[in-house]
Amino acid sequence: MKEPLVLIAGGGIGGMALALTLHQIGVRCKVFESVRELKPLGVGINIQPNAVRELYDLGITADMLDNVGVAAREWALVGRNGQEIYAEPRGLEAGYNWPQYAVHRGELHMLLYETFRNRAGDDAVMLGTKVTGYRKGVDGGVSALLRHADGTTSEESGSLLIGADGIHSAIRTQMHPDQPPIHWGGAVMWRGTAMAKPARTGSSFIGLGSHRHRMVIYPISPADPQTGLARINWIAEVTYDDISKRDATGWFRQVEVEDFFHHFADWTYDWLDVPALLRGADVAYENPMIDRDPVETWVDGPVALMGDAAHAMYPTGSNGASQAIIDARMLGVMMLAHGVTPEALSAYDAKLCGPVSQLILRNRGAGPFGLLNMVDERCGGDFDNIDEVISPEERHSFMGAYKAAAGFARDALNAAPRMIAEGAKVPSPAPV
C-alpha cells in the first residue's frame, strides 16, 4: 500500500503547526504556500497556555519562544477614566503549568517554518504555489489543484487535503459555495509597535477604554535592562455606526498615525501616555475586524478546514492562533486513532466544529471585552468604584465562562493528559 500523504493548503501558523504535528507522528505531508518568500510579517499576537503546551510537546522550547516574545503576567481591563475594571494574573503566575506568550506573529511563524524545514527537508514546503481547489478521487483520495507563481497550473494527489489557507480560503469556498460574505460589524483596527516602557507588571495585556472605542496594549519583548524599553504592541480600535461607509472585504494596508491619531489624542494617564505611544510607532497598519459566519461542517470527505479557513473570528479573545494550533494537534490525535483517513477528519469535525463555532459568536459579542459593554450599560463608563457597578463575583464568573469556552480554563487544562503521547506514531500501512 502506498504511504499516505497529507496535502496542506497554506503555510501560516496553523499550517506549520499541522506539518510539525504530522512529522512528529510519522505522517508524510507537503505544504503549499502562495507567497514566493516567507517573511516575518505582522505585529503582536497572544498564544494561550493550552496552545503553548502543544508547542512544547512539538519541541518548541521556552527558550525559542523567549526569542520571539515574552511570557505574559497579567490581563487587565481599564475604563476610559483610567480606573481598573478587572485584572487577573496569566500563565504561570495564574497557576497554569504553561505560560501564556505575547509574541511577534511573523517571528513565531518563521520559527515554526524553519523548524519544520529543518526536520522534514526543503522539499516538504512548496512556496509560490496556491491551492485553488480540489477534486475528490474515486479511490477515496484527493487531488489539490495548484496554481504556481509563474502562471502555470498542476495537480498533486494525496490521501487527505487540509485547508489552512485563511479567511479567504479557496478550499472553504468550494466546500461551502453558498456561504455568506465576510462579516464586518463596523470596527476598524489600527495596529503597530513602538519602543516604550511597559505598564503595570511589565508584561501586562491591557484593554483600555470602551467596547466601541478602545486600545489594546502589551509588550512582545522583555524590557531592555539598560533603557527599560520594550517593544510594545498596540491596537487602536473604533467602531463606526454606519458600516456602509467602509469596504469590508478584508483590507490590510499601511497608514499614517495621523490618519487616526485624533481618536486617542487626549488618552493620557499618570501611568500611560497613549499619544506618545502612537507617535513612537515605526509603522502602522489599518484593517477591519472581520470574521465569517460558522458553517455546519469543516469536512468534505478527504478534505478538512482548519484555522481561519474553518473559524475566522474576531481577535477579542486573543485565541485565533491558539485555536489553529489546537486544530492541528486534534487532527493529529484523530489520525492516531483512525489512520490517515476521512474517518479521522470526521472525528476531528465532530470534536471541534460545534464548540468553536459557538466561540466565533461569543467573540463577535465582544468576547472577554464584554465587561466593557456591561460598564457602559450600567454607568456610561464613568465610575469611582467598579464594585458598585459590577460585583467581583460577577466579573470573575464572566471571565471564567469565557476561558472555559475558549479551552483554557486552568484546572481543567492542568489536569488534562497530553493530547499526543510522547513517541506516538501512526502505523505504516501493511503491504498488499
C-alpha positions as a printed Julia matrix, in Angstrom:
432×3 Matrix{Float64}:
   0.0    0.0     0.0
   1.24   3.47   -0.91
   2.47   5.57    2.0
  -0.2    8.15    2.95
   0.43  11.78    2.05
  -1.38  14.76    3.58
  -1.56  17.91    1.47
  -1.7   21.19    3.39
  -3.02  24.31    1.67
  -1.4   27.28    3.42
   1.86  27.66    5.29
   0.81  30.06    8.06
   0.97  29.36   11.78
  -1.81  26.75   11.61
  -0.42  25.02    8.53
   3.06  24.84   10.02
   1.74  23.56   13.36
  -0.06  20.81   11.45
   3.02  19.99    9.38
   5.12  19.69   12.54
   2.45  17.51   14.15
   2.26  15.16   11.16
   6.03  14.88   11.02
   6.04  14.1    14.74
   3.55  11.22   14.35
   5.2    9.82   11.24
   2.81  11.03    8.54
   4.27  12.34    5.31
   2.97  15.78    4.31
   3.56  18.58    1.84
   2.75  22.26    2.41
   1.71  24.59   -0.43
   2.11  28.31    0.27
   1.16  31.0    -2.23
   3.87  33.56   -1.39
   7.26  33.15   -3.05
   9.21  34.04    0.08
   8.09  33.82    3.7
   8.91  36.87    5.81
   8.24  37.74    9.47
   5.13  39.84    8.78
   2.56  41.22   11.2
   2.6   42.55   14.71
   1.71  41.04   18.09
  -0.5   38.07   18.97
  -1.09  36.07   22.14
  -0.62  32.32   22.49
  -2.72  30.89   25.31
  -1.4   28.22   27.73
  -3.33  25.4    26.03
  -1.51  26.15   22.76
   1.86  26.76   24.44
   1.58  23.28   25.93
   1.22  21.87   22.41
   4.17  23.88   21.12
   6.29  22.49   23.95
   5.17  18.96   23.02
   6.29  19.7    19.46
   9.75  20.57   20.72
   9.32  24.34   20.51
  11.06  25.24   23.76
  10.61  28.11   26.17
  13.98  29.48   25.07
  12.77  29.51   21.45
   9.58  31.33   22.41
  11.54  33.79   24.54
  13.37  34.78   21.35
  10.12  35.78   19.61
   8.09  37.16   22.51
   7.63  37.42   26.24
   5.63  35.48   28.81
   2.51  37.39   29.86
   1.95  38.05   33.56
  -1.38  39.88   33.68
  -4.61  40.53   31.76
  -6.33  43.78   32.69
  -9.32  45.86   31.61
  -9.25  49.57   32.38
 -12.06  52.07   31.86
 -11.75  55.22   29.77
 -11.29  57.18   33.0
  -8.17  55.13   33.77
  -9.8   53.17   36.59
  -9.34  49.39   36.72
 -12.36  47.24   35.86
 -10.83  43.77   36.1
  -7.37  42.24   36.37
  -6.04  38.74   36.8
  -2.65  37.03   36.6
  -1.94  35.0    33.49
   0.17  32.0    32.61
   2.5   30.61   35.25
   1.57  33.36   37.71
  -2.06  32.27   37.46
  -1.15  28.7    38.37
  -1.09  27.25   34.86
   1.52  24.59   34.15
   2.43  26.53   30.98
   2.92  30.24   30.31
   0.91  32.48   28.04
   3.07  34.21   25.45
   2.76  37.56   23.71
   4.81  37.17   20.54
   5.59  38.83   17.26
   3.35  36.94   14.86
   5.84  36.9    11.99
   8.75  35.77   14.14
   6.7   32.9    15.59
   5.65  31.96   12.06
   9.25  31.89   10.87
  10.27  29.83   13.92
   7.69  27.16   13.05
   8.58  27.26    9.36
  12.32  26.91    9.88
  11.81  24.15   12.48
   9.65  22.13   10.08
  12.01  22.65    7.15
  14.95  21.51    9.25
  13.09  18.37   10.3
  11.34  17.42    7.06
  13.58  18.93    4.38
  13.17  21.78    1.93
  11.05  19.71   -0.45
   8.25  19.45    2.13
   7.27  23.1     1.51
   6.4   24.47   -1.93
   6.44  28.26   -1.97
   4.85  30.29   -4.76
   2.14  27.64   -5.07
  -1.52  28.28   -4.27
  -4.16  25.59   -3.84
  -7.13  26.87   -5.85
  -9.47  23.92   -5.29
  -9.72  20.17   -5.05
 -11.11  17.09   -6.77
 -12.08  14.01   -4.8
 -10.84  10.75   -6.3
 -12.83   7.58   -6.84
 -10.25   5.72   -4.73
 -11.04   7.86   -1.66
  -8.07  10.18   -2.08
  -7.99  13.79   -3.26
  -6.17  15.96   -5.77
  -5.17  19.54   -4.95
  -5.47  21.94   -7.88
  -2.38  24.15   -7.91
  -1.52  27.5    -9.46
   2.14  28.42   -9.48
   3.74  31.86   -9.29
   4.77  31.66  -12.97
   1.12  31.27  -14.0
   1.25  27.54  -14.73
  -1.09  25.01  -13.12
  -0.75  21.43  -11.96
  -2.24  18.87   -9.6
  -0.93  16.92   -6.63
  -2.62  13.78   -5.34
  -2.74  12.75   -1.72
  -4.66  10.85    0.9
  -6.12  13.96    2.57
  -6.19  17.7     1.93
  -6.28  20.21    4.8
  -7.29  23.77    4.04
  -5.2   26.05    6.25
  -5.5   28.86    3.72
  -7.01  31.61    5.85
 -10.16  33.7     5.89
 -10.23  33.9     2.06
  -9.84  30.11    1.79
 -10.37  28.66   -1.69
 -10.95  25.27   -0.06
 -13.79  26.64    2.09
 -15.31  28.45   -0.89
 -15.52  25.19   -2.83
 -16.79  23.28    0.2
 -19.42  25.93    1.02
 -20.16  27.8    -2.22
 -23.25  29.49   -0.78
 -21.58  30.84    2.36
 -22.4   34.46    3.26
 -19.78  37.14    2.58
 -17.2   38.1     5.19
 -18.92  39.62    8.21
 -17.91  43.06    9.45
 -19.59  44.72   12.4
 -18.13  48.2    11.9
 -14.92  48.05   13.96
 -11.69  49.3    12.37
  -8.35  48.49   13.94
  -5.04  50.28   13.59
  -2.05  48.19   14.63
   1.58  48.92   15.26
   4.53  48.62   17.61
   6.71  51.15   19.39
   9.57  51.13   21.86
   8.28  52.29   25.25
   8.32  51.39   28.93
   5.8   48.64   29.65
   2.98  49.49   32.08
   1.7   47.76   35.22
   3.54  44.45   35.78
   5.96  44.99   32.9
   4.25  42.2    30.93
   0.56  43.09   31.09
  -2.12  42.76   28.42
  -4.18  45.94   28.85
  -7.6   46.61   27.33
  -8.35  50.31   27.78
 -11.49  52.31   27.0
 -14.9   51.04   25.92
 -16.11  48.28   23.63
 -16.6   50.74   20.76
 -13.54  52.92   21.38
 -10.53  51.24   22.9
  -6.83  50.42   22.93
  -5.15  47.06   23.46
  -1.55  47.34   24.63
   1.04  44.7    25.58
   4.79  44.09   25.25
   6.13  41.48   22.83
   9.7   41.65   24.09
  11.32  41.87   27.52
  12.38  45.31   28.69
  15.95  46.24   27.92
  17.82  46.29   31.27
  19.73  49.44   30.25
  16.88  51.59   28.89
  13.82  49.96   30.42
  12.21  49.99   26.97
  10.36  47.05   25.42
   8.69  46.59   22.05
   5.06  47.39   22.77
   2.32  46.06   20.53
  -0.73  48.31   20.33
  -4.14  48.07   18.69
  -6.31  51.19   18.42
  -9.94  50.47   17.63
 -13.05  52.47   16.76
 -16.48  51.12   15.83
 -18.37  53.03   13.14
 -22.16  53.29   13.3
 -22.62  53.44    9.52
 -20.76  50.42    8.15
 -21.77  51.28    4.59
 -19.07  53.98    4.61
 -16.25  51.42    4.63
 -15.29  48.49    2.48
 -15.44  45.24    4.44
 -13.59  42.87    2.11
 -10.63  42.5     4.43
  -8.1   45.16    3.52
  -4.8   45.37    5.35
  -2.86  48.49    4.46
  -0.16  50.72    5.8
  -1.37  54.13    7.01
  -0.03  57.19    8.76
  -0.59  57.53   12.51
  -2.06  60.98   11.86
  -4.95  59.32    9.99
  -6.44  58.07   13.27
  -4.48  59.88   16.0
  -7.36  62.27   16.75
  -9.44  59.43   18.19
  -6.9   58.99   21.02
  -5.2   62.4    21.28
  -6.3   63.02   24.9
  -5.76  59.49   26.27
  -3.09  60.49   28.77
  -2.82  58.97   32.27
  -0.23  59.11   35.01
   0.71  55.5    34.17
   0.34  55.56   30.36
   0.75  58.1    27.56
  -1.2   56.75   24.59
  -0.46  59.7    22.25
   3.29  59.26   22.8
   2.97  55.52   22.2
   1.19  56.07   18.89
   3.64  58.75   17.73
   6.52  56.4    18.53
   5.32  53.76   16.08
   7.75  52.66   13.39
   4.81  51.66   11.15
   1.01  51.46   11.42
  -1.5   49.24    9.63
  -5.25  49.54    9.23
  -7.67  46.66    8.82
 -11.28  45.81    9.69
 -12.26  43.47   12.49
 -13.87  40.72   10.44
 -14.95  37.11   10.77
 -17.08  34.54    8.97
 -20.38  33.03    9.99
 -19.99  29.47   11.32
 -20.62  26.6     8.91
 -22.24  23.29    9.77
 -19.17  21.23    8.94
 -15.46  21.69    8.25
 -15.2   18.43    6.3
 -15.97  17.15    2.81
 -14.82  13.52    2.67
 -11.0   13.57    2.46
 -10.88  17.38    2.81
 -10.96  19.41    6.03
 -10.64  23.03    7.09
  -8.59  24.36   10.0
  -7.53  27.71   11.45
  -9.06  30.83    9.92
 -10.32  28.81    6.97
 -12.56  26.95    9.41
 -13.3   29.56   12.06
 -12.07  33.08   11.35
 -13.06  35.01   14.47
 -12.79  38.46   15.98
  -9.47  38.78   17.85
 -11.23  39.93   21.03
 -10.28  36.76   22.9
  -6.67  36.53   21.72
  -7.22  32.92   20.68
  -7.22  32.78   16.86
  -3.67  31.46   16.52
  -4.06  29.34   19.65
  -7.12  27.62   18.21
  -5.3   26.97   14.93
  -2.56  25.18   16.91
  -5.19  23.16   18.78
  -6.83  22.27   15.44
  -3.51  20.95   14.19
  -2.98  18.82   17.26
  -6.55  17.47   17.2
  -6.08  16.41   13.6
  -3.01  14.51   14.77
  -4.99  12.93   17.63
  -7.66  11.7    15.24
  -5.17  10.32   12.73
  -3.53   8.35   15.51
  -6.96   6.93   16.35
  -8.35   6.41   12.84
  -5.38   6.47   10.49
  -4.82   8.91    7.65
  -8.43   8.57    6.56
 -11.61  10.58    6.05
 -12.84   8.97    9.29
 -10.12  10.87   11.16
 -11.36  14.12    9.61
 -14.96  13.33   10.57
 -13.92  12.68   14.17
 -11.99  15.98   14.25
 -15.05  17.79   12.88
 -17.33  16.19   15.46
 -14.97  17.22   18.27
 -14.31  20.85   17.4
 -16.69  22.32   14.83
 -19.65  22.84   17.18
 -17.83  24.29   20.21
 -15.54  26.54   18.15
 -18.5   27.81   16.13
 -20.0   28.97   19.41
 -16.7   30.67   20.24
 -16.9   32.64   16.96
 -20.27  34.03   18.06
 -19.04  34.67   21.6
 -16.11  36.69   20.25
 -18.47  38.57   17.92
 -20.35  39.57   21.06
 -17.12  41.19   22.39
 -15.6   38.08   24.0
 -13.87  38.93   27.29
 -14.23  42.62   26.43
 -17.93  42.17   27.13
 -17.16  43.51   30.6
 -16.6   46.91   28.97
 -20.09  46.71   27.48
 -21.54  45.99   30.89
 -19.76  49.01   32.39
 -21.05  51.26   29.61
 -24.6   49.97   30.01
 -24.65  50.45   33.79
 -22.79  53.72   34.29
 -21.83  55.14   30.91
 -18.2   54.21   31.54
 -17.7   56.69   34.37
 -17.16  55.23   37.84
 -15.14  55.62   41.02
 -15.62  52.12   42.47
 -16.09  49.28   40.0
 -17.52  47.03   42.72
 -20.55  49.32   42.84
 -21.07  48.79   39.1
 -20.23  45.08   38.68
 -19.54  42.89   41.69
 -16.25  40.98   41.92
 -18.21  37.72   41.79
 -19.94  38.72   38.55
 -16.67  39.8    36.95
 -14.9   36.57   37.86
 -17.86  34.47   36.72
 -17.93  36.25   33.36
 -14.23  35.67   32.74
 -14.37  32.08   33.96
 -17.12  31.28   31.47
 -15.09  32.74   28.62
 -11.93  30.82   29.48
 -13.89  27.58   29.71
 -15.45  28.2    26.29
 -12.06  29.03   24.78
 -10.47  25.86   26.17
  -8.0   27.3    28.63
  -9.75  27.02   31.99
  -6.8   26.5    34.34
  -7.71  23.46   36.43
  -9.16  21.5    33.51
  -6.12  22.23   31.36
  -3.61  21.39   34.1
  -5.34  18.07   34.77
  -5.67  17.07   31.12
  -3.32  14.42   29.71
  -1.15  15.17   26.71
  -3.13  15.41   23.5
  -0.48  13.33   21.71
   1.51  10.85   23.76
   5.27  11.11   23.53
   6.56   8.89   20.74
   3.1    8.12   19.32
   3.16   7.18   15.63
   0.52   6.39   13.04
   1.14   2.76   11.98
   2.53   2.31    8.48
   0.08   0.69    6.07
   0.54  -3.01    5.6
   1.89  -4.09    2.19
  -0.55  -5.74   -0.19
